[in-house]
Amino acid sequence: MIYVNLVGHHFNYEINELIKVFFFGEEIVFIDNIDEYTIGILVVNKLIDCSSNIESCIWVYKDGNLIHQSSIKNIEKIKVDKGNIRKKIRIGIKQNFYEALSNIAKVKAPWGILTGIRPVKIVHNLLDEGLEDNEILNILTKEYKLYSQKAELILDIGKEQRQYLYPLDRDRFSLYISIPFCPTRCLYCSFPSLSIKKYEHLVEDYVDKLIYEINRIGELMKNKTISTVYIGGGTPSAISPKYLEKIIQAIYKNFPRGSIQELTVEAGRPDTIDIQMLKMLNRNNVERISINPQTMNDSTLKLIGRQHSSQDIIKTYIMAGEIGFTVINMDLIVGLPSEGVDDIKKTLNKIKELDPENLTVHTLSVKRGSKFIRTMDKYQVKDQNIIEKMLNETKNFAVEMNLLPYYLYRQKQIMGNFENIGYAKKGKECIYNIKMMEEKETIIGLGMGAVSKIYFPKEDRIKRVPNVKSLEEYLKRVEEMVERKARILS
């Protein structure tokens, strides 16, 4: 157990997230009185705010004995993007904790004091200020404590993304369509997905309600400019081709295909894709799809709840290429139970023969809503060093296959304190992924569980407008879902 006593500030949430980076799975307790501490680790942090110097001091005790003491002085001089004094204080305190925890913990924290999902946003803010590359790298490594390779990575990604994000435009938007049905629920999944077998009798009603929402949003957004459309889930291809085609045609009725820069359907699982589905998507001018193996090892596929083999993945991919899809994304997960370096090499060697235009490499995240978090003690999960070696294999593979990193995000409780990276061949990037992740454009989310993010460029802020996560509630309240968005958009 980790006890924490904060004096002079209330950055409890930020400190809690940073401690979890170093002490994965440990219980963290904030106490107001150190008399509540008896045994284990105690971290005492005190903020001293004088007129000429703001200082953070930290003391770490183990079983009552002082094992570390340090301080960060002159916090007011910290150089961060558009940093007001409160932000500088928060960063200074986190720097102090980072130094102390790095000293006593056994794990590495390559992302420094950053615990958020979108580290590339910091790069965009610094680029907006007109800073040179060396100044940005200095801030990322000295102030945010990133390892140099992580700092260089997100700087390269941020600069590559600018062509798709700027100039900012309040009237430009992307569309996300949620199809929340899946054949089975994977071990690691925390999305609000539903069994197609159990809910098949409600699919037609869902499609009708979703099309109603699409039509209403078409009316609301008729004077604005659409950029991309992403149909995700769940597994959109879990529903029949006729229903998915109805949804796509409803999109085109409201937003003509010629005005849409990119349209993606996340077909995802090979056990939901057949030639009828692929032909339907192709004749409806869907040029980008996902076929997501996660792994090419059959024993792992069975373990995580997939009902297909690695050979099914290969057959489906080849069939999609023959039909004419010009961009196919494949997802992999590094750190799946019982997998090691040899397993990821086997997966990459099989994917090499397919030569996908996009490859998204996820590091396994222990999510609260997944089966995995409730049963992870049953499985063998590799340590940080092994996961790092596995990720290095994917990076080397990407270089060999001429795939460049174009978007990146992190997740809470991500294994090894690493990241998820999207790679693409030049000019084949998923534009929606960039826009969604960097939050520089309005995303209108339609369907069960979808979240709209309305962007206000002048303030550089978003307003979240979530749809309900219950299928039954969505079917009853779709009009309310539209009105929620209409109020903010107006």
C-alpha positions in Angstrom: 0.0 0.0 0.0 1.2 3.5 -0.8 0.2 6.3 1.6 0.3 9.9 0.3 0.2 13.1 2.4 -0.1 16.3 0.4 0.4 19.7 2.1 -0.4 23.0 0.5 -2.2 21.7 -2.6 -4.9 19.3 -3.8 -3.5 17.7 -7.0 -4.7 14.3 -5.7 -5.9 13.0 -9.1 -2.7 13.9 -11.0 -0.5 12.4 -8.3 -2.5 9.3 -8.0 -2.2 8.7 -11.8 1.6 9.2 -11.7 2.1 6.9 -8.8 0.1 4.2 -10.7 2.8 4.4 -13.4 5.4 3.2 -11.0 3.4 1.0 -8.7 1.0 -0.8 -11.0 -1.9 -2.5 -9.1 -0.9 -1.1 -5.7 -3.6 0.5 -3.5 -3.0 4.3 -3.1 -4.4 6.0 0.0 -4.4 9.8 0.5 -4.2 10.7 4.2 -4.6 14.1 5.9 -2.7 13.1 9.0 0.6 11.1 8.9 -0.5 9.4 12.1 -2.7 7.2 9.9 0.5 5.7 8.4 1.8 2.6 10.1 3.8 0.4 7.6 4.6 0.4 3.9 5.5 3.4 1.8 4.6 6.9 2.8 5.2 9.9 0.5 4.9 13.4 2.0 4.8 16.3 -0.4 4.7 19.9 0.6 4.3 23.0 -1.6 6.0 26.1 -0.3 4.8 29.2 -2.1 6.9 32.3 -1.4 6.8 35.5 -3.3 10.1 34.9 -5.1 10.3 31.1 -5.2 7.7 28.3 -5.4 9.2 25.0 -4.2 8.0 21.4 -3.9 9.6 19.2 -1.3 9.2 15.5 -1.0 10.0 12.9 1.7 9.6 9.1 1.1 9.5 6.7 4.0 9.5 2.9 3.9 8.3 1.1 7.1 9.0 4.3 9.0 12.5 5.0 7.7 13.3 7.9 5.4 14.6 6.6 2.1 14.5 9.6 -0.2 14.3 13.4 0.1 14.4 16.0 -2.7 12.9 19.3 -3.9 12.1 21.2 -7.0 12.9 24.9 -6.7 11.9 28.0 -8.8 8.7 26.3 -10.1 7.6 29.6 -11.4 10.4 29.5 -14.0 9.3 26.2 -15.6 8.9 26.5 -19.3 5.7 24.8 -20.6 3.3 25.5 -23.4 1.3 28.6 -22.5 1.9 27.7 -18.9 -0.1 29.7 -16.4 1.2 29.6 -12.8 -1.2 26.8 -11.7 -0.1 24.6 -14.5 3.6 25.3 -13.7 2.9 24.4 -10.1 1.2 21.1 -11.1 4.1 20.2 -13.4 6.7 21.1 -10.7 5.0 18.9 -8.2 4.8 16.0 -10.7 8.5 16.5 -11.5 9.3 16.1 -7.8 7.2 12.9 -7.5 8.8 11.6 -10.8 12.3 12.1 -9.4 11.4 10.4 -6.1 9.5 7.5 -7.6 12.2 6.9 -10.2 14.6 6.6 -7.3 12.7 4.0 -5.3 10.7 2.0 -8.0 12.0 -0.8 -10.2 10.1 0.2 -13.4 10.9 2.7 -16.0 8.6 5.6 -17.0 9.6 6.5 -20.6 6.7 9.0 -20.8 8.0 11.0 -17.9 5.3 12.9 -15.9 2.7 12.5 -18.7 -0.2 10.3 -17.7 -2.8 11.6 -20.3 -4.0 9.9 -23.4 -2.9 12.4 -26.0 0.8 13.4 -25.6 1.0 14.7 -29.2 -1.4 17.5 -28.3 1.5 19.1 -26.3 3.6 19.2 -29.5 0.8 20.9 -31.4 0.5 23.6 -28.7 4.3 24.2 -28.8 4.3 24.3 -32.6 1.4 26.8 -32.4 3.6 29.0 -30.3 6.2 29.0 -33.1 8.9 27.1 -31.2 11.8 25.5 -33.0 12.3 21.7 -32.9 15.2 21.9 -30.5 13.2 24.1 -28.1 10.3 21.6 -28.2 12.5 18.6 -27.6 14.1 20.5 -24.6 10.8 21.2 -23.0 9.6 17.6 -23.6 12.7 16.0 -22.0 13.6 18.6 -19.3 10.2 19.7 -18.1 7.9 16.7 -19.0 10.8 14.2 -18.4 10.2 12.2 -21.6 12.9 9.8 -22.7 14.5 11.4 -25.8 13.2 8.7 -28.2 9.6 9.4 -27.1 10.1 13.1 -27.4 11.5 12.7 -31.0 8.7 10.3 -31.9 5.8 12.6 -30.9 7.5 15.6 -32.5 7.8 13.8 -35.8 4.2 12.6 -35.6 2.9 16.1 -34.7 4.7 17.7 -37.6 3.3 15.0 -40.0 -0.2 15.5 -38.7 -0.3 19.3 -39.3 -1.3 19.0 -43.0 -4.5 17.2 -41.9 -5.5 19.5 -39.0 -4.6 23.0 -40.1 -6.0 25.6 -40.7 -8.5 25.0 -37.9 -12.1 25.4 -38.9 -15.1 25.5 -36.5 -17.4 24.5 -39.3 -15.6 21.4 -40.3 -16.5 18.1 -38.8 -16.1 14.3 -38.9 -18.8 11.7 -38.4 -18.5 8.6 -36.1 -21.1 5.9 -36.5 -21.4 3.2 -33.8 -22.4 -0.4 -34.6 -22.2 -1.9 -31.2 -22.6 -5.6 -32.1 -19.9 -8.3 -31.9 -19.8 -12.1 -32.5 -18.1 -12.6 -29.1 -16.5 -10.4 -26.5 -12.7 -10.5 -26.5 -10.9 -10.9 -23.2 -9.3 -7.4 -23.2 -12.3 -5.5 -24.5 -14.0 -2.7 -22.5 -16.1 -1.2 -25.3 -19.9 -1.2 -24.9 -20.4 -4.0 -27.4 -23.2 -6.5 -27.5 -23.5 -10.1 -28.6 -25.0 -10.3 -32.1 -26.7 -13.6 -31.2 -28.4 -12.2 -28.1 -29.5 -9.0 -29.7 -30.1 -9.9 -33.3 -33.8 -9.3 -32.9 -33.1 -5.6 -32.2 -30.7 -5.0 -35.1 -33.3 -3.8 -37.5 -34.8 -1.4 -35.0 -31.3 -0.1 -34.1 -30.5 0.5 -37.8 -33.8 2.4 -38.2 -33.1 4.6 -35.2 -29.5 5.2 -36.2 -30.6 6.2 -39.7 -33.1 8.6 -38.1 -30.2 10.1 -36.1 -28.1 10.4 -39.3 -30.9 12.2 -41.1 -31.4 14.6 -38.2 -27.7 15.4 -38.0 -27.7 15.9 -41.8 -30.3 18.7 -41.3 -28.3 20.2 -38.4 -25.0 20.2 -40.3 -26.2 21.1 -43.8 -24.3 24.4 -43.8 -21.1 22.9 -42.4 -18.3 20.9 -44.1 -17.8 17.2 -43.6 -14.3 15.8 -43.8 -14.2 12.1 -42.7 -16.6 9.3 -41.7 -15.6 6.3 -39.5 -18.0 3.4 -38.9 -16.8 1.5 -35.9 -18.1 -0.6 -33.0 -18.3 -3.2 -31.8 -17.8 -4.9 -35.2 -19.8 -3.2 -37.9 -19.5 -6.3 -40.2 -21.3 -8.3 -37.5 -24.6 -7.1 -38.8 -25.8 -8.3 -42.2 -24.6 -6.6 -45.4 -28.1 -5.3 -46.2 -28.3 -3.4 -42.9 -24.8 -2.0 -43.1 -25.5 -0.9 -46.7 -28.7 0.9 -45.5 -26.5 2.9 -43.0 -23.9 3.8 -45.6 -26.5 4.9 -48.1 -28.2 7.0 -45.4 -24.8 8.7 -44.9 -24.5 9.4 -48.6 -28.1 10.8 -48.8 -27.1 13.4 -46.2 -23.4 13.8 -47.1 -22.7 13.0 -50.7 -19.7 10.7 -51.2 -17.8 13.4 -53.2 -17.8 15.7 -50.2 -16.3 13.0 -47.9 -12.5 13.0 -47.8 -12.3 9.5 -46.3 -14.7 6.8 -45.3 -13.6 3.8 -43.1 -15.5 0.7 -42.1 -13.9 -1.2 -39.3 -14.7 -4.7 -40.5 -12.3 -5.9 -37.9 -12.9 -9.6 -37.3 -12.4 -12.1 -40.1 -15.2 -14.3 -38.8 -17.7 -11.5 -39.7 -16.4 -10.9 -43.3 -17.4 -12.8 -46.4 -17.3 -12.0 -50.1 -20.9 -10.6 -50.0 -19.9 -8.1 -47.3 -16.7 -7.1 -49.1 -18.5 -6.6 -52.4 -21.2 -4.5 -50.8 -18.6 -2.2 -49.2 -16.6 -2.0 -52.4 -19.6 -1.0 -54.6 -20.5 1.6 -52.0 -17.1 3.3 -52.4 -15.7 2.4 -49.1 -11.9 2.5 -49.8 -10.6 1.9 -46.3 -11.3 -1.1 -44.1 -9.8 -2.8 -41.1 -9.0 -6.5 -40.8 -7.7 -6.9 -37.3 -5.9 -10.1 -36.3 -4.5 -8.8 -32.9 -2.2 -11.8 -33.2 -1.4 -14.5 -35.8 -0.9 -17.2 -33.1 -3.9 -19.6 -33.1 -3.5 -20.6 -29.4 -3.7 -16.9 -28.4 -6.7 -16.2 -30.7 -8.5 -19.0 -28.9 -7.5 -17.7 -25.5 -8.7 -14.1 -26.1 -12.1 -15.3 -27.4 -11.7 -15.1 -31.1 -13.6 -17.7 -33.2 -11.2 -17.7 -36.2 -7.7 -18.8 -37.1 -4.7 -17.0 -38.4 -5.3 -18.7 -41.8 -8.8 -17.1 -41.8 -7.2 -13.7 -41.4 -4.9 -14.3 -44.4 -7.7 -15.6 -46.6 -9.9 -12.6 -45.8 -7.1 -10.1 -46.4 -6.3 -11.6 -49.8 -10.0 -11.6 -50.8 -10.3 -8.0 -49.8 -7.3 -7.1 -51.9 -8.6 -8.9 -54.9 -12.0 -7.2 -54.7 -10.2 -3.8 -54.8 -9.7 -2.2 -51.4 -6.9 0.3 -51.6 -6.2 0.8 -47.9 -6.4 -2.1 -45.4 -5.5 -1.5 -41.7 -4.4 -4.3 -39.4 -4.4 -4.1 -35.6 -2.0 -5.9 -33.4 -1.8 -6.1 -29.6 1.6 -6.4 -27.8 1.5 -8.1 -24.4 -1.3 -10.5 -24.9 -1.4 -13.3 -22.2 1.4 -15.8 -22.6 3.0 -14.1 -25.7 6.6 -13.1 -25.9 9.2 -11.9 -28.4 9.1 -15.1 -30.5 5.3 -14.8 -30.7 5.3 -11.2 -32.0 8.0 -12.2 -34.5 5.8 -15.0 -35.8 2.9 -12.6 -36.1 5.0 -9.9 -37.9 6.4 -12.5 -40.4 2.9 -13.6 -41.4 1.8 -10.0 -41.8 4.8 -9.1 -43.9 3.5 -11.3 -46.6 0.3 -9.4 -46.7 2.0 -5.9 -46.8 -0.9 -3.8 -45.3 -1.1 -0.1 -45.9 -1.8 0.6 -42.2 -0.6 -1.2 -39.1 -1.9 -0.1 -35.6 0.2 -1.5 -32.8 -1.6 -1.5 -29.4 0.1 -2.3 -26.1 -2.3 -4.3 -23.9 -4.2 -2.1 -21.4 -5.9 -3.6 -18.4 -9.3 -1.9 -18.7 -11.9 -1.8 -15.9 -14.7 -3.1 -18.1 -12.8 -6.1 -19.5 -12.9 -9.7 -18.5 -9.1 -9.6 -18.3 -9.0 -7.3 -15.3 -11.2 -9.7 -13.3 -9.2 -12.8 -14.3 -5.6 -11.5 -15.1 -4.2 -13.6 -12.2 -4.9 -16.7 -14.3 -2.6 -15.6 -17.1 1.1 -15.1 -17.6 1.8 -11.5 -18.6 5.3 -10.4 -19.6 7.3 -7.8 -17.7 8.2 -4.3 -18.9 11.5 -5.4 -20.5 9.9 -8.1 -22.6 7.1 -5.8 -23.7 9.7 -3.2 -24.7 11.6 -5.8 -26.8 8.3 -6.8 -28.5 7.5 -3.2 -29.3 11.0 -2.8 -30.7 10.3 -5.7 -33.1 7.2 -3.9 -34.3 9.1 -0.7 -34.9 11.8 -2.5 -36.8 9.1 -4.2 -38.9 7.5 -0.9 -39.6 10.7 0.6 -40.9 11.3 -2.5 -43.1 7.8 -2.2 -44.5 8.0 1.5 -45.2 5.4 2.3 -42.6 5.7 5.6 -40.8 4.2 6.5 -37.4 1.3 9.0 -37.9 -0.7 8.9 -34.7 -0.2 7.9 -31.1 -2.1 7.6 -28.0 -1.8 6.1 -24.5 -4.2 4.4 -22.2 -4.6 4.2 -18.4 -3.1 1.0 -17.0 -1.2 0.3 -20.2 1.2 -2.5 -19.8 4.9 -1.4 -19.3 4.0 2.3 -19.4 4.2 2.3 -23.2 1.9 3.5 -26.0 -0.2 2.7 -29.0 1.1 3.7 -32.4 -0.6 3.9 -35.9 1.8 3.3 -38.8 1.0 4.0 -42.4 2.6 4.1 -45.9 3.1 7.6 -47.1 -0.2 9.1 -48.1 -2.3 6.2 -46.7 -2.8 7.6 -43.2 -6.2 7.3 -41.5 -7.2 11.0 -41.4 -10.1 10.3 -39.0 -7.7 8.8 -36.5 -5.6 12.0 -36.5 -8.6 14.3 -36.1 -10.2 12.2 -33.4 -7.1 11.8 -31.4 -5.8 15.3 -31.5 -9.2 16.9 -30.8 -8.8 19.8 -33.2 -12.0 19.2 -35.1 -15.6 18.5 -34.2 -16.5 14.8 -34.1 -20.2 14.0 -34.2 -20.9 10.6 -32.7 -24.1 8.7 -33.7 -25.5 5.5 -32.3 -25.3 3.7 -28.9 -22.4 4.7 -26.8 -21.0 7.2 -29.3 -19.5 10.4 -27.9 -19.7 13.7 -29.8 -16.9 16.2 -29.2 -17.8 19.8 -30.3 -14.6 21.8 -30.9 -14.2 25.5 -30.3 -11.0 26.7 -32.0 -10.7 30.1 -30.4 -10.6 28.6 -26.9 -9.0 25.4 -28.1 -11.5 23.3 -26.1 -14.0 20.6 -26.7 -17.5 19.9 -25.3 -18.3 16.2 -24.9 -21.9 15.1 -25.6 -22.3 11.4 -25.0 -25.1 9.1 -26.3 -26.4 6.6 -23.8 -24.6 3.3 -23.5 -27.6 1.1 -23.2 -29.2 -0.3 -26.4 -32.7 -0.3 -25.0 -32.3 3.3 -23.7 -30.9 4.4 -27.1 -33.9 2.9 -29.0 -36.3 4.8 -26.7 -34.3 8.1 -26.4 -32.8 8.7 -29.9 -34.7 12.0 -30.2 -33.1 13.1 -27.0 -29.7 12.1 -28.3 -30.2 14.4 -31.3 -31.4 17.3 -29.1 -28.4 17.1 -26.8 -26.1 17.7 -29.8 -28.4 20.4 -31.3 -28.2 22.5 -28.1 -24.4 22.6 -28.2 -24.1 23.0 -31.9 -26.5 26.0 -31.9 
